[in-house]
């Protein structure tokens, strides 16, 4: 019975009509991603994961230090759009496809903070979208609410 169902499913896949493909010269139009760049809830800003994509290509650059700077610039822009600063970040999560890049990432990361570093997790994962090495998400809190323990 299972074998019959599998054959029917595979046959169904191959009987689908072929979709027309647009010429490569046309720009690709994608629907908006199903998430918000950030959400301000009261005094707390939740920042979605960002990757460091080159604005010219839409993909991460080959140089990991440049990619680290681009991802941190993207987080900074998002935080500043809400009237906060990088020093208002209280928690950051970094996803990285190669834990051997820890020191290179930190060399760039530390230049984005002045008064203190937020709490942070640096998590190794298998892959990220568009072949990125880093994805960074965070939580920021308005200064009157944030307290360092």
BELZI-V583809 format. One record per pair of residues at least 12 apart in sequence whose C-alpha atoms are under 7 Angstrom apart, sorted by the first residue. I is the first residue (numbers start at 1). GAP is how many residues later the second one is. If there is no record, write none. Layout:
I,GAP
I,GAP
This chain:
36,12
43,98
43,99
44,95
44,96
44,97
44,98
45,94
45,95
45,96
46,92
46,93
46,94
47,90
47,91
47,92
48,89
48,90
49,86
49,87
49,88
50,21
50,24
50,25
50,85
50,86
50,87
51,20
51,81
51,83
51,84
51,85
52,15
52,16
52,18
52,19
52,22
53,17
59,71
60,72
65,39
65,40
65,43
68,37
68,40
68,66
69,39
71,65
84,58
86,26
86,27
87,26
87,27
87,28
87,29
88,52
88,53
88,54
88,55
89,29
89,49
89,50
89,51
89,52
90,28
90,29
90,49
90,50
90,51
91,27
91,28
91,29
91,47
91,48
92,26
92,27
92,28
92,29
92,44
92,45
92,46
92,47
93,27
93,28
93,29
93,43
93,44
93,45
94,27
94,28
94,29
94,40
94,41
94,42
94,43
95,27
95,28
95,29
95,30
95,39
95,40
95,41
96,27
96,28
96,29
96,37
96,38
96,39
97,27
97,28
97,29
97,30
97,36
97,37
98,26
98,35
99,25
